[in-house]
Structure formats: structure tokens, C-alpha cells
Amino acid sequence: MVQIVVRGSVDGSSPPEWLLVELQGETVSRHNSGLAGNVMGDLLYTTEGVPVLIIGHHILYGKQVKLEKPFAVLTKHPGHSQDTMGSHDNNDASQVSMEMDQQGSTSYSVSALIKRKLIFKTRPKPIITNVPKKV
């Protein structure tokens, strides 16, 4: 039988909640180096609670919605022995045995939960500053 153990945090606190950002279209970096680890733009909220995303010289207005089924962000911990995993509190509701391989067990911990997403459906609008006219 193969098992994978999924567990919550060690101290019993709930994991942080992240937001999923959904954009329509394609986002490409200037230097084609990828977007991982780079700042994409600024995310702000209006006084009415409307999310505003500013990317370069473009502005996008969106809305926040609740996901029908939440996502869990998992971190893989390979090679833990079953004795180490058995020492955790058995009352932890997020500990689930699923699979185990012959070399040892693999476990996953819940790093974050994603329950809401920001949707930016409209095309980006250019940010135009007032240019003074020549006299």
C-alpha cells in the first residue's frame, strides 16, 4: 500500500489565506526572463473595496469572488520516516494518509489556503497624464 501524509501546521494554527489573481490575456516580462520572483505591479483597493491592479502604464479594475471549491497550497517533504509522522497529534483534522512508497514515506504540509480570487476581466486602460500645452 502506498501512502502520502497531508498535515496542517505543527503548532496547530490555521495556514495563511492567499488570493488567486485571474487575468484575461497574456502577461510577458520585458526581458523574457519569466515572472517568477519579479514584481508584476501594484495591487490596491478603492474606498468601495474594488481591486485595482496597476501594471506599468496600464490600470485594471476587477472584482473579488469566493471560489466554489477552495485550493490548498502544499509543500512536499520527501523521505520522512513513519515514526516521525506518528509523533504528531492524532487529533489533527488535516492529517490524511493517502499513499506510501517502499523507500520511505512522503508527506505534504498545507502552506496556505486559497478561498477567494480577484478577477480582472476588462482590457487594461492606459494611464495618461496631463501634458501641458505649449503656449
Chimera marker file (.cmm) of the C-alpha trace (Angstrom):
<marker_set name="trace">
<marker id="1" x="0.000" y="0.000" z="0.000" r="1" g="1" b="0" radius="0.5"/>
<marker id="2" x="1.249" y="3.483" z="-0.865" r="1" g="1" b="0" radius="0.5"/>
<marker id="3" x="0.599" y="6.478" z="1.456" r="1" g="1" b="0" radius="0.5"/>
<marker id="4" x="1.154" y="10.229" z="1.323" r="1" g="1" b="0" radius="0.5"/>
<marker id="5" x="0.536" y="12.137" z="4.532" r="1" g="1" b="0" radius="0.5"/>
<marker id="6" x="-1.034" y="15.612" z="4.331" r="1" g="1" b="0" radius="0.5"/>
<marker id="7" x="-0.876" y="17.575" z="7.573" r="1" g="1" b="0" radius="0.5"/>
<marker id="8" x="-1.575" y="21.071" z="8.817" r="1" g="1" b="0" radius="0.5"/>
<marker id="9" x="0.898" y="23.242" z="10.667" r="1" g="1" b="0" radius="0.5"/>
<marker id="10" x="2.885" y="21.745" z="13.532" r="1" g="1" b="0" radius="0.5"/>
<marker id="11" x="1.682" y="24.300" z="16.100" r="1" g="1" b="0" radius="0.5"/>
<marker id="12" x="-1.993" y="23.754" z="15.216" r="1" g="1" b="0" radius="0.5"/>
<marker id="13" x="-2.626" y="27.249" z="13.839" r="1" g="1" b="0" radius="0.5"/>
<marker id="14" x="-4.532" y="27.674" z="10.605" r="1" g="1" b="0" radius="0.5"/>
<marker id="15" x="-2.462" y="28.285" z="7.448" r="1" g="1" b="0" radius="0.5"/>
<marker id="16" x="-2.474" y="31.770" z="5.884" r="1" g="1" b="0" radius="0.5"/>
<marker id="17" x="-5.062" y="32.614" z="3.244" r="1" g="1" b="0" radius="0.5"/>
<marker id="18" x="-3.835" y="33.618" z="-0.216" r="1" g="1" b="0" radius="0.5"/>
<marker id="19" x="-5.713" y="35.214" z="-3.106" r="1" g="1" b="0" radius="0.5"/>
<marker id="20" x="-5.735" y="33.855" z="-6.642" r="1" g="1" b="0" radius="0.5"/>
<marker id="21" x="-5.363" y="36.526" z="-9.356" r="1" g="1" b="0" radius="0.5"/>
<marker id="22" x="-7.095" y="35.795" z="-12.671" r="1" g="1" b="0" radius="0.5"/>
<marker id="23" x="-6.116" y="37.910" z="-15.674" r="1" g="1" b="0" radius="0.5"/>
<marker id="24" x="-7.537" y="37.767" z="-19.188" r="1" g="1" b="0" radius="0.5"/>
<marker id="25" x="-4.846" y="37.676" z="-21.849" r="1" g="1" b="0" radius="0.5"/>
<marker id="26" x="-1.106" y="37.236" z="-21.567" r="1" g="1" b="0" radius="0.5"/>
<marker id="27" x="1.457" y="38.857" z="-19.291" r="1" g="1" b="0" radius="0.5"/>
<marker id="28" x="5.023" y="38.900" z="-20.635" r="1" g="1" b="0" radius="0.5"/>
<marker id="29" x="8.130" y="40.348" z="-18.984" r="1" g="1" b="0" radius="0.5"/>
<marker id="30" x="10.233" y="42.892" z="-20.891" r="1" g="1" b="0" radius="0.5"/>
<marker id="31" x="13.381" y="40.766" z="-20.876" r="1" g="1" b="0" radius="0.5"/>
<marker id="32" x="11.623" y="37.388" z="-21.450" r="1" g="1" b="0" radius="0.5"/>
<marker id="33" x="13.117" y="36.192" z="-18.145" r="1" g="1" b="0" radius="0.5"/>
<marker id="34" x="9.819" y="34.967" z="-16.728" r="1" g="1" b="0" radius="0.5"/>
<marker id="35" x="7.644" y="36.431" z="-13.999" r="1" g="1" b="0" radius="0.5"/>
<marker id="36" x="8.692" y="34.225" z="-11.080" r="1" g="1" b="0" radius="0.5"/>
<marker id="37" x="10.250" y="36.281" z="-8.295" r="1" g="1" b="0" radius="0.5"/>
<marker id="38" x="9.668" y="39.605" z="-10.079" r="1" g="1" b="0" radius="0.5"/>
<marker id="39" x="7.321" y="42.418" z="-9.122" r="1" g="1" b="0" radius="0.5"/>
<marker id="40" x="4.451" y="42.446" z="-11.591" r="1" g="1" b="0" radius="0.5"/>
<marker id="41" x="2.665" y="45.599" z="-10.477" r="1" g="1" b="0" radius="0.5"/>
<marker id="42" x="0.777" y="47.238" z="-7.623" r="1" g="1" b="0" radius="0.5"/>
<marker id="43" x="-2.467" y="45.864" z="-6.199" r="1" g="1" b="0" radius="0.5"/>
<marker id="44" x="-4.638" y="48.475" z="-4.492" r="1" g="1" b="0" radius="0.5"/>
<marker id="45" x="-8.235" y="48.711" z="-3.286" r="1" g="1" b="0" radius="0.5"/>
<marker id="46" x="-10.562" y="51.689" z="-3.703" r="1" g="1" b="0" radius="0.5"/>
<marker id="47" x="-12.554" y="53.018" z="-0.751" r="1" g="1" b="0" radius="0.5"/>
<marker id="48" x="-15.500" y="50.962" z="-2.093" r="1" g="1" b="0" radius="0.5"/>
<marker id="49" x="-13.396" y="47.765" z="-1.949" r="1" g="1" b="0" radius="0.5"/>
<marker id="50" x="-12.830" y="47.396" z="-5.719" r="1" g="1" b="0" radius="0.5"/>
<marker id="51" x="-9.416" y="45.842" z="-6.507" r="1" g="1" b="0" radius="0.5"/>
<marker id="52" x="-7.207" y="47.912" z="-8.831" r="1" g="1" b="0" radius="0.5"/>
<marker id="53" x="-4.107" y="46.453" z="-10.492" r="1" g="1" b="0" radius="0.5"/>
<marker id="54" x="-1.519" y="48.832" z="-11.945" r="1" g="1" b="0" radius="0.5"/>
<marker id="55" x="0.993" y="47.217" z="-14.294" r="1" g="1" b="0" radius="0.5"/>
<marker id="56" x="3.435" y="49.662" z="-15.858" r="1" g="1" b="0" radius="0.5"/>
<marker id="57" x="1.372" y="52.346" z="-17.615" r="1" g="1" b="0" radius="0.5"/>
<marker id="58" x="-1.849" y="50.314" z="-17.526" r="1" g="1" b="0" radius="0.5"/>
<marker id="59" x="-4.637" y="50.067" z="-14.975" r="1" g="1" b="0" radius="0.5"/>
<marker id="60" x="-7.128" y="47.211" z="-14.499" r="1" g="1" b="0" radius="0.5"/>
<marker id="61" x="-10.297" y="47.198" z="-12.406" r="1" g="1" b="0" radius="0.5"/>
<marker id="62" x="-11.550" y="43.887" z="-11.045" r="1" g="1" b="0" radius="0.5"/>
<marker id="63" x="-13.763" y="42.210" z="-8.509" r="1" g="1" b="0" radius="0.5"/>
<marker id="64" x="-13.275" y="39.729" z="-5.686" r="1" g="1" b="0" radius="0.5"/>
<marker id="65" x="-15.264" y="36.471" z="-5.691" r="1" g="1" b="0" radius="0.5"/>
<marker id="66" x="-15.382" y="33.429" z="-3.445" r="1" g="1" b="0" radius="0.5"/>
<marker id="67" x="-14.201" y="30.158" z="-5.006" r="1" g="1" b="0" radius="0.5"/>
<marker id="68" x="-16.723" y="27.317" z="-5.201" r="1" g="1" b="0" radius="0.5"/>
<marker id="69" x="-14.048" y="24.836" z="-4.087" r="1" g="1" b="0" radius="0.5"/>
<marker id="70" x="-11.031" y="26.201" z="-2.171" r="1" g="1" b="0" radius="0.5"/>
<marker id="71" x="-7.469" y="25.223" z="-3.083" r="1" g="1" b="0" radius="0.5"/>
<marker id="72" x="-4.739" y="24.074" z="-0.703" r="1" g="1" b="0" radius="0.5"/>
<marker id="73" x="-1.110" y="25.015" z="-1.387" r="1" g="1" b="0" radius="0.5"/>
<marker id="74" x="1.034" y="22.016" z="-0.426" r="1" g="1" b="0" radius="0.5"/>
<marker id="75" x="4.756" y="21.710" z="0.357" r="1" g="1" b="0" radius="0.5"/>
<marker id="76" x="6.359" y="18.320" z="-0.279" r="1" g="1" b="0" radius="0.5"/>
<marker id="77" x="8.551" y="16.726" z="2.415" r="1" g="1" b="0" radius="0.5"/>
<marker id="78" x="10.156" y="13.581" z="0.937" r="1" g="1" b="0" radius="0.5"/>
<marker id="79" x="11.808" y="10.806" z="2.937" r="1" g="1" b="0" radius="0.5"/>
<marker id="80" x="10.200" y="11.237" z="6.361" r="1" g="1" b="0" radius="0.5"/>
<marker id="81" x="10.030" y="8.007" z="8.302" r="1" g="1" b="0" radius="0.5"/>
<marker id="82" x="6.666" y="6.827" z="9.562" r="1" g="1" b="0" radius="0.5"/>
<marker id="83" x="7.908" y="7.113" z="13.183" r="1" g="1" b="0" radius="0.5"/>
<marker id="84" x="8.459" y="10.853" z="12.728" r="1" g="1" b="0" radius="0.5"/>
<marker id="85" x="4.989" y="11.318" z="11.264" r="1" g="1" b="0" radius="0.5"/>
<marker id="86" x="3.388" y="9.196" z="14.008" r="1" g="1" b="0" radius="0.5"/>
<marker id="87" x="4.674" y="11.519" z="16.738" r="1" g="1" b="0" radius="0.5"/>
<marker id="88" x="2.249" y="14.313" z="15.716" r="1" g="1" b="0" radius="0.5"/>
<marker id="89" x="-1.055" y="14.858" z="17.496" r="1" g="1" b="0" radius="0.5"/>
<marker id="90" x="-3.626" y="12.325" z="16.288" r="1" g="1" b="0" radius="0.5"/>
<marker id="91" x="-6.452" y="14.866" z="16.726" r="1" g="1" b="0" radius="0.5"/>
<marker id="92" x="-5.157" y="16.980" z="13.811" r="1" g="1" b="0" radius="0.5"/>
<marker id="93" x="-8.099" y="17.068" z="11.372" r="1" g="1" b="0" radius="0.5"/>
<marker id="94" x="-5.930" y="17.906" z="8.364" r="1" g="1" b="0" radius="0.5"/>
<marker id="95" x="-3.710" y="14.790" z="8.667" r="1" g="1" b="0" radius="0.5"/>
<marker id="96" x="-4.750" y="12.359" z="5.943" r="1" g="1" b="0" radius="0.5"/>
<marker id="97" x="-2.931" y="9.170" z="4.897" r="1" g="1" b="0" radius="0.5"/>
<marker id="98" x="-3.149" y="8.651" z="1.160" r="1" g="1" b="0" radius="0.5"/>
<marker id="99" x="-0.032" y="6.909" z="-0.218" r="1" g="1" b="0" radius="0.5"/>
<marker id="100" x="3.349" y="5.480" z="0.865" r="1" g="1" b="0" radius="0.5"/>
<marker id="101" x="6.205" y="4.111" z="-1.260" r="1" g="1" b="0" radius="0.5"/>
<marker id="102" x="8.825" y="1.440" z="-0.465" r="1" g="1" b="0" radius="0.5"/>
<marker id="103" x="11.810" y="3.831" z="0.047" r="1" g="1" b="0" radius="0.5"/>
<marker id="104" x="10.068" y="5.716" z="2.854" r="1" g="1" b="0" radius="0.5"/>
<marker id="105" x="7.058" y="7.897" z="3.238" r="1" g="1" b="0" radius="0.5"/>
<marker id="106" x="6.427" y="11.249" z="1.615" r="1" g="1" b="0" radius="0.5"/>
<marker id="107" x="4.394" y="13.871" z="3.394" r="1" g="1" b="0" radius="0.5"/>
<marker id="108" x="2.822" y="17.148" z="2.358" r="1" g="1" b="0" radius="0.5"/>
<marker id="109" x="2.097" y="20.097" z="4.622" r="1" g="1" b="0" radius="0.5"/>
<marker id="110" x="-0.546" y="22.713" z="3.907" r="1" g="1" b="0" radius="0.5"/>
<marker id="111" x="1.292" y="26.013" z="3.349" r="1" g="1" b="0" radius="0.5"/>
<marker id="112" x="-1.736" y="28.171" z="2.530" r="1" g="1" b="0" radius="0.5"/>
<marker id="113" x="-5.411" y="28.066" z="1.598" r="1" g="1" b="0" radius="0.5"/>
<marker id="114" x="-6.940" y="29.891" z="-1.375" r="1" g="1" b="0" radius="0.5"/>
<marker id="115" x="-10.627" y="30.657" z="-0.803" r="1" g="1" b="0" radius="0.5"/>
<marker id="116" x="-11.084" y="33.831" z="-2.874" r="1" g="1" b="0" radius="0.5"/>
<marker id="117" x="-9.887" y="35.140" z="-6.219" r="1" g="1" b="0" radius="0.5"/>
<marker id="118" x="-9.528" y="38.505" z="-7.876" r="1" g="1" b="0" radius="0.5"/>
<marker id="119" x="-10.899" y="38.596" z="-11.428" r="1" g="1" b="0" radius="0.5"/>
<marker id="120" x="-9.711" y="41.235" z="-13.882" r="1" g="1" b="0" radius="0.5"/>
<marker id="121" x="-11.972" y="40.705" z="-16.948" r="1" g="1" b="0" radius="0.5"/>
<marker id="122" x="-11.659" y="44.010" z="-18.755" r="1" g="1" b="0" radius="0.5"/>
<marker id="123" x="-8.864" y="45.107" z="-21.037" r="1" g="1" b="0" radius="0.5"/>
<marker id="124" x="-6.215" y="47.295" z="-19.397" r="1" g="1" b="0" radius="0.5"/>
<marker id="125" x="-6.727" y="51.025" z="-19.748" r="1" g="1" b="0" radius="0.5"/>
<marker id="126" x="-3.692" y="53.231" z="-20.394" r="1" g="1" b="0" radius="0.5"/>
<marker id="127" x="-2.743" y="55.703" z="-17.697" r="1" g="1" b="0" radius="0.5"/>
<marker id="128" x="-2.455" y="59.086" z="-19.403" r="1" g="1" b="0" radius="0.5"/>
<marker id="129" x="-1.031" y="62.061" z="-17.556" r="1" g="1" b="0" radius="0.5"/>
<marker id="130" x="-1.947" y="65.627" z="-18.426" r="1" g="1" b="0" radius="0.5"/>
<marker id="131" x="0.658" y="67.036" z="-20.747" r="1" g="1" b="0" radius="0.5"/>
<marker id="132" x="0.792" y="70.852" z="-20.643" r="1" g="1" b="0" radius="0.5"/>
<marker id="133" x="0.132" y="72.539" z="-23.989" r="1" g="1" b="0" radius="0.5"/>
<marker id="134" x="2.788" y="74.787" z="-25.464" r="1" g="1" b="0" radius="0.5"/>
<marker id="135" x="1.900" y="78.457" z="-25.405" r="1" g="1" b="0" radius="0.5"/>
<link id1="1" id2="2" r="1" g="1" b="0" radius="0.2"/>
<link id1="2" id2="3" r="1" g="1" b="0" radius="0.2"/>
<link id1="3" id2="4" r="1" g="1" b="0" radius="0.2"/>
<link id1="4" id2="5" r="1" g="1" b="0" radius="0.2"/>
<link id1="5" id2="6" r="1" g="1" b="0" radius="0.2"/>
<link id1="6" id2="7" r="1" g="1" b="0" radius="0.2"/>
<link id1="7" id2="8" r="1" g="1" b="0" radius="0.2"/>
<link id1="8" id2="9" r="1" g="1" b="0" radius="0.2"/>
<link id1="9" id2="10" r="1" g="1" b="0" radius="0.2"/>
<link id1="10" id2="11" r="1" g="1" b="0" radius="0.2"/>
<link id1="11" id2="12" r="1" g="1" b="0" radius="0.2"/>
<link id1="12" id2="13" r="1" g="1" b="0" radius="0.2"/>
<link id1="13" id2="14" r="1" g="1" b="0" radius="0.2"/>
<link id1="14" id2="15" r="1" g="1" b="0" radius="0.2"/>
<link id1="15" id2="16" r="1" g="1" b="0" radius="0.2"/>
<link id1="16" id2="17" r="1" g="1" b="0" radius="0.2"/>
<link id1="17" id2="18" r="1" g="1" b="0" radius="0.2"/>
<link id1="18" id2="19" r="1" g="1" b="0" radius="0.2"/>
<link id1="19" id2="20" r="1" g="1" b="0" radius="0.2"/>
<link id1="20" id2="21" r="1" g="1" b="0" radius="0.2"/>
<link id1="21" id2="22" r="1" g="1" b="0" radius="0.2"/>
<link id1="22" id2="23" r="1" g="1" b="0" radius="0.2"/>
<link id1="23" id2="24" r="1" g="1" b="0" radius="0.2"/>
<link id1="24" id2="25" r="1" g="1" b="0" radius="0.2"/>
<link id1="25" id2="26" r="1" g="1" b="0" radius="0.2"/>
<link id1="26" id2="27" r="1" g="1" b="0" radius="0.2"/>
<link id1="27" id2="28" r="1" g="1" b="0" radius="0.2"/>
<link id1="28" id2="29" r="1" g="1" b="0" radius="0.2"/>
<link id1="29" id2="30" r="1" g="1" b="0" radius="0.2"/>
<link id1="30" id2="31" r="1" g="1" b="0" radius="0.2"/>
<link id1="31" id2="32" r="1" g="1" b="0" radius="0.2"/>
<link id1="32" id2="33" r="1" g="1" b="0" radius="0.2"/>
<link id1="33" id2="34" r="1" g="1" b="0" radius="0.2"/>
<link id1="34" id2="35" r="1" g="1" b="0" radius="0.2"/>
<link id1="35" id2="36" r="1" g="1" b="0" radius="0.2"/>
<link id1="36" id2="37" r="1" g="1" b="0" radius="0.2"/>
<link id1="37" id2="38" r="1" g="1" b="0" radius="0.2"/>
<link id1="38" id2="39" r="1" g="1" b="0" radius="0.2"/>
<link id1="39" id2="40" r="1" g="1" b="0" radius="0.2"/>
<link id1="40" id2="41" r="1" g="1" b="0" radius="0.2"/>
<link id1="41" id2="42" r="1" g="1" b="0" radius="0.2"/>
<link id1="42" id2="43" r="1" g="1" b="0" radius="0.2"/>
<link id1="43" id2="44" r="1" g="1" b="0" radius="0.2"/>
<link id1="44" id2="45" r="1" g="1" b="0" radius="0.2"/>
<link id1="45" id2="46" r="1" g="1" b="0" radius="0.2"/>
<link id1="46" id2="47" r="1" g="1" b="0" radius="0.2"/>
<link id1="47" id2="48" r="1" g="1" b="0" radius="0.2"/>
<link id1="48" id2="49" r="1" g="1" b="0" radius="0.2"/>
<link id1="49" id2="50" r="1" g="1" b="0" radius="0.2"/>
<link id1="50" id2="51" r="1" g="1" b="0" radius="0.2"/>
<link id1="51" id2="52" r="1" g="1" b="0" radius="0.2"/>
<link id1="52" id2="53" r="1" g="1" b="0" radius="0.2"/>
<link id1="53" id2="54" r="1" g="1" b="0" radius="0.2"/>
<link id1="54" id2="55" r="1" g="1" b="0" radius="0.2"/>
<link id1="55" id2="56" r="1" g="1" b="0" radius="0.2"/>
<link id1="56" id2="57" r="1" g="1" b="0" radius="0.2"/>
<link id1="57" id2="58" r="1" g="1" b="0" radius="0.2"/>
<link id1="58" id2="59" r="1" g="1" b="0" radius="0.2"/>
<link id1="59" id2="60" r="1" g="1" b="0" radius="0.2"/>
<link id1="60" id2="61" r="1" g="1" b="0" radius="0.2"/>
<link id1="61" id2="62" r="1" g="1" b="0" radius="0.2"/>
<link id1="62" id2="63" r="1" g="1" b="0" radius="0.2"/>
<link id1="63" id2="64" r="1" g="1" b="0" radius="0.2"/>
<link id1="64" id2="65" r="1" g="1" b="0" radius="0.2"/>
<link id1="65" id2="66" r="1" g="1" b="0" radius="0.2"/>
<link id1="66" id2="67" r="1" g="1" b="0" radius="0.2"/>
<link id1="67" id2="68" r="1" g="1" b="0" radius="0.2"/>
<link id1="68" id2="69" r="1" g="1" b="0" radius="0.2"/>
<link id1="69" id2="70" r="1" g="1" b="0" radius="0.2"/>
<link id1="70" id2="71" r="1" g="1" b="0" radius="0.2"/>
<link id1="71" id2="72" r="1" g="1" b="0" radius="0.2"/>
<link id1="72" id2="73" r="1" g="1" b="0" radius="0.2"/>
<link id1="73" id2="74" r="1" g="1" b="0" radius="0.2"/>
<link id1="74" id2="75" r="1" g="1" b="0" radius="0.2"/>
<link id1="75" id2="76" r="1" g="1" b="0" radius="0.2"/>
<link id1="76" id2="77" r="1" g="1" b="0" radius="0.2"/>
<link id1="77" id2="78" r="1" g="1" b="0" radius="0.2"/>
<link id1="78" id2="79" r="1" g="1" b="0" radius="0.2"/>
<link id1="79" id2="80" r="1" g="1" b="0" radius="0.2"/>
<link id1="80" id2="81" r="1" g="1" b="0" radius="0.2"/>
<link id1="81" id2="82" r="1" g="1" b="0" radius="0.2"/>
<link id1="82" id2="83" r="1" g="1" b="0" radius="0.2"/>
<link id1="83" id2="84" r="1" g="1" b="0" radius="0.2"/>
<link id1="84" id2="85" r="1" g="1" b="0" radius="0.2"/>
<link id1="85" id2="86" r="1" g="1" b="0" radius="0.2"/>
<link id1="86" id2="87" r="1" g="1" b="0" radius="0.2"/>
<link id1="87" id2="88" r="1" g="1" b="0" radius="0.2"/>
<link id1="88" id2="89" r="1" g="1" b="0" radius="0.2"/>
<link id1="89" id2="90" r="1" g="1" b="0" radius="0.2"/>
<link id1="90" id2="91" r="1" g="1" b="0" radius="0.2"/>
<link id1="91" id2="92" r="1" g="1" b="0" radius="0.2"/>
<link id1="92" id2="93" r="1" g="1" b="0" radius="0.2"/>
<link id1="93" id2="94" r="1" g="1" b="0" radius="0.2"/>
<link id1="94" id2="95" r="1" g="1" b="0" radius="0.2"/>
<link id1="95" id2="96" r="1" g="1" b="0" radius="0.2"/>
<link id1="96" id2="97" r="1" g="1" b="0" radius="0.2"/>
<link id1="97" id2="98" r="1" g="1" b="0" radius="0.2"/>
<link id1="98" id2="99" r="1" g="1" b="0" radius="0.2"/>
<link id1="99" id2="100" r="1" g="1" b="0" radius="0.2"/>
<link id1="100" id2="101" r="1" g="1" b="0" radius="0.2"/>
<link id1="101" id2="102" r="1" g="1" b="0" radius="0.2"/>
<link id1="102" id2="103" r="1" g="1" b="0" radius="0.2"/>
<link id1="103" id2="104" r="1" g="1" b="0" radius="0.2"/>
<link id1="104" id2="105" r="1" g="1" b="0" radius="0.2"/>
<link id1="105" id2="106" r="1" g="1" b="0" radius="0.2"/>
<link id1="106" id2="107" r="1" g="1" b="0" radius="0.2"/>
<link id1="107" id2="108" r="1" g="1" b="0" radius="0.2"/>
<link id1="108" id2="109" r="1" g="1" b="0" radius="0.2"/>
<link id1="109" id2="110" r="1" g="1" b="0" radius="0.2"/>
<link id1="110" id2="111" r="1" g="1" b="0" radius="0.2"/>
<link id1="111" id2="112" r="1" g="1" b="0" radius="0.2"/>
<link id1="112" id2="113" r="1" g="1" b="0" radius="0.2"/>
<link id1="113" id2="114" r="1" g="1" b="0" radius="0.2"/>
<link id1="114" id2="115" r="1" g="1" b="0" radius="0.2"/>
<link id1="115" id2="116" r="1" g="1" b="0" radius="0.2"/>
<link id1="116" id2="117" r="1" g="1" b="0" radius="0.2"/>
<link id1="117" id2="118" r="1" g="1" b="0" radius="0.2"/>
<link id1="118" id2="119" r="1" g="1" b="0" radius="0.2"/>
<link id1="119" id2="120" r="1" g="1" b="0" radius="0.2"/>
<link id1="120" id2="121" r="1" g="1" b="0" radius="0.2"/>
<link id1="121" id2="122" r="1" g="1" b="0" radius="0.2"/>
<link id1="122" id2="123" r="1" g="1" b="0" radius="0.2"/>
<link id1="123" id2="124" r="1" g="1" b="0" radius="0.2"/>
<link id1="124" id2="125" r="1" g="1" b="0" radius="0.2"/>
<link id1="125" id2="126" r="1" g="1" b="0" radius="0.2"/>
<link id1="126" id2="127" r="1" g="1" b="0" radius="0.2"/>
<link id1="127" id2="128" r="1" g="1" b="0" radius="0.2"/>
<link id1="128" id2="129" r="1" g="1" b="0" radius="0.2"/>
<link id1="129" id2="130" r="1" g="1" b="0" radius="0.2"/>
<link id1="130" id2="131" r="1" g="1" b="0" radius="0.2"/>
<link id1="131" id2="132" r="1" g="1" b="0" radius="0.2"/>
<link id1="132" id2="133" r="1" g="1" b="0" radius="0.2"/>
<link id1="133" id2="134" r="1" g="1" b="0" radius="0.2"/>
<link id1="134" id2="135" r="1" g="1" b="0" radius="0.2"/>
</marker_set>
